[in-house]
Amino acid sequence: MTLQCSICLSTFKDPVCLPCGHLYCKKCLTDHVNVPANQGLTSNCPDCRATFNIVIPDLSYLPAKYHPFISHAVRRVYIDTSAYTALQKKVRHAEKRLESKNWSEEALLKKCEGLAAARDAHAQGEAEAKQEIIDLEIRIEELDLVQDRCEELEREKVKLQRRSARLSAENQKLKERIEELESKDREVYSLWQEEEGIPYTPRHRSPSFALPDSILTNVYSRPIRPLPSRRRVRVESDSPPPNYTQNQKRARHYA
């Protein structure tokens, strides 16, 4: 049974019952009966259109034995609404819980969206970090190659320095050897002049031996070429002085 009046569509207020069994609010039923079109002693039920009396005879004019059989067509109804009230409280409580649940779902949904965004950002950052690691590894490999090349160049530099020192020592030996040969050549030339009776004339040093120190110092940086055969001088330290005969036409002087 519903607890709403079919006329006002709200909860019963001072409910009354008709003989047909339909319930209405007392005010709603009174307004229905007191319409101007209803001038008789009866009225119809708003739902089933059943006829019911709206007046009763005066009991003072009837014998007492008929009084139990006389009743009013509209009777007051007493409804226990405690269960309905408790149910309404439960419904309101459930609605509040449902509203709280909906709010919690929205909060969880927003939180999930934030976590999903953070996950995507983390994945993107991880991908960028991996790419950066790959780039750094490539850079490290390049630096290793450069370092290997630098070490190789350093070894070459050490070799060149050793070669330069060796060539400098050889150059010094060659200078000493050249000076020794020139000294012997001057002695031989002086003896030859004495034997020939030629006045002494100093013999000048050949300009071919006057090499700048810068050329001799940087000789390792220039390609080594063999000397022409005409400039090669072969002098034997123990060879006797040249024997010149009188038939020689002229003496040869060295500039």
RAFENWO-V636759 format. One record per residue. N is the residue number from 1. PSI is psi in whole degrees, -180 to 180 (* if undefined). Layout:
# RAFENWO-V636759
n: {N N}
psi: {PSI PSI}
This chain:
# RAFENWO-V636759
n: {1 2 3 4 5 6 7 8 9 10 11 12 13 14 15 16 17 18 19 20 21 22 23 24 25 26 27 28 29 30 31 32 33 34 35 36 37 38 39 40 41 42 43 44 45 46 47 48 49 50 51 52 53 54 55 56 57 58 59 60 61 62 63 64 65 66 67 68 69 70 71 72 73 74 75 76 77 78 79 80 81 82 83 84 85 86 87 88 89 90 91 92 93 94 95 96 97 98 99 100 101 102 103 104 105 106 107 108 109 110 111 112 113 114 115 116 117 118 119 120 121 122 123 124 125 126 127 128 129 130 131 132 133 134 135 136 137 138 139 140 141 142 143 144 145 146 147 148 149 150 151 152 153 154 155 156 157 158 159 160 161 162 163 164 165 166 167 168 169 170 171 172 173 174 175 176 177 178 179 180 181 182 183 184 185 186 187 188 189 190 191 192 193 194 195 196 197 198 199 200 201 202 203 204 205 206 207 208 209 210 211 212 213 214 215 216 217 218 219 220 221 222 223 224 225 226 227 228 229 230 231 232 233 234 235 236 237 238 239 240 241 242 243 244 245 246 247 248 249 250 251 252 253 254 255}
psi: {129 150 35 140 134 -8 -54 -8 38 176 144 134 114 65 148 158 141 165 -28 -10 -5 144 143 164 147 -43 -41 -42 -38 -43 -34 -39 -36 24 149 -26 -17 97 -4 -166 -1 167 170 148 135 -24 -60 -2 22 144 139 152 141 -4 157 153 158 121 -18 -19 0 149 155 -26 -18 -6 -40 -22 -3 122 156 142 -32 121 145 141 131 113 131 105 14 -43 -40 -40 -43 -40 -40 -40 -42 -40 -45 -41 -41 -38 -41 -42 -40 -41 -43 -38 -43 -42 -41 -40 -42 -42 -43 -38 -45 -41 -41 -41 -42 -42 -38 -42 -42 -38 -44 -42 -40 -42 -42 -44 -38 -42 -43 -39 -41 -43 -38 -38 -42 -44 -41 -38 -42 -41 -39 -42 -43 -41 -36 -42 -42 -41 -42 -42 -39 -42 -40 -43 -36 -41 -41 -39 -43 -42 -44 -38 -42 -42 -40 -43 -41 -43 -36 -42 -44 -38 -41 -41 -42 -40 -47 -41 -41 -44 -39 -44 -41 -40 -44 -38 -40 -39 -45 -42 -39 -42 -40 -41 -38 -43 -35 -8 28 137 146 126 127 140 125 153 138 132 -15 -20 -9 81 139 150 -30 -36 -41 -32 -40 26 -26 -22 -3 150 140 123 144 145 150 152 -27 -21 -4 129 125 114 128 127 -33 10 143 160 152 142 111 130 165 -17 -2 130 -46 158 143 121 142 129 *}
